[in-house]
């Protein structure tokens, strides 16, 4: 622009005018080009920012989708492992010992004739691990049950923390050749439990009470409640945790029972209030499940088998936990905490120590009595 102006001063007016006009046109073109360039750069910057935002949004969406997929995978099939499938629609016959049973849906019913009104249930809980000490305990309790001619054995959870441990304990118990009714507590990973049970298919006496929810005889009917009510205490992310809806469904299952006496088997005890309660811990609190306590009361289930609270083991009470049941004496309602099979030395609420415990519940008519074996 400066150079053009200097040259313009040495020309005639008309020429100078033409030169100035040419200069202005050139300047306008340059400005227009600059604006276009700036506009292009600005548009490019905005597009780049939008692309970055879009990429970030897509990345977040992919991450959210991955998290959702992981969560779905984590819970996929868990409820079927813990609380069962619908089961066979046609009757499936099987024999355990000398007795015949029939399974339809989630019910296993004894069909062999029974001439008395008595049923003896061996009760074990909290084996925790299959080691030499616990193996010896299982052997002693198995002999005790056999001597007392039990009709079935119930294992109320915390069998082990690995497939091998769970399988080994149940395989040893299966040597009694009576129904061994089992389900997980808060210790087992559901997948370990399922693998162990699948590897015991050659032992029909091992009854998976996640898939069979009602064990029914003419003398008594037992329903199972696998897992634990509070997932915070699960030893595994894929552990079994029941809900209030599961309790509602269990009422329907119980109503289909033919057995006279009703029994609930669960890992954790119901919420109680008394000083003799099955859910009472060392510091004096009661930590059982309030919903389970209501369920037992509302469904009028007079007998129950529980575990988990080790220091309160080796005792039986009424539902509030106010009155201890005397061993060998029949009562209208009896709720039992067998205590742990586990041989680890444990201090009980009464100040004694235990290195293995088991219980025997004998049901006769509408009453039951309990006895314990403590090592």
Number of C-alpha atoms within 10 A of each C-alpha: 10 6 7 13 13 10 11 16 11 10 12 10 11 9 13 17 13 13 17 16 12 13 15 13 12 13 13 12 12 12 12 12 12 12 12 12 12 12 12 12 12 12 12 12 12 12 12 12 12 12 12 12 12 12 12 12 12 12 12 12 12 12 12 12 12 12 12 12 13 12 11 11 11 12 13 13 13 17 17 13 18 27 23 19 14 13 14 12 10 10 12 13 14 15 15 16 12 8 14 14 18 17 22 16 18 21 22 24 21 20 15 14 10 13 8 10 13 17 21 22 22 29 30 30 31 27 27 23 22 22 15 10 16 20 19 14 21 25 15 16 23 22 13 17 23 15 9 14 15 21 17 18 25 25 29 31 29 26 31 24 20 19 20 16 20 25 23 19 20 23 20 13 22 20 13 19 17 23 24 27 25 26 30 31 32 27 23 28 21 26 17 20 25 19 15 20 22 12 13 17 11 10 17 17 24 22 23 21 28 25 22 24 25 25 26 26 22 21 21 22 21 23 23 28 27 29 29 25 23 15 16 11 13 19 15 15 14 19 26 28 23 17 13 12 8 13 17 11 10 19 15 10 16 23 9 12 21 16 17 16 23 22 25 21 27 27 27 28 28 27 22 23 18 19 17 21 31 38 29 25 17 14 7 10 14 21 18 23 17 13 15 21 16 14 17 19 12 10 13 12 19 21 27 25 29 29 30 27 24 26 24 25 28 24 22 31 23 23 25 17 22 14 14 17 22 15 14 14 11 17 18 12 19 26 31 30 33 36 33 28 30 27 22 14 11 17 15 18 18 10 9 9 15 22 18 29 27 27 29 25 27 21 24 18 15 18 17 23 23 26 20 22 16 17 15
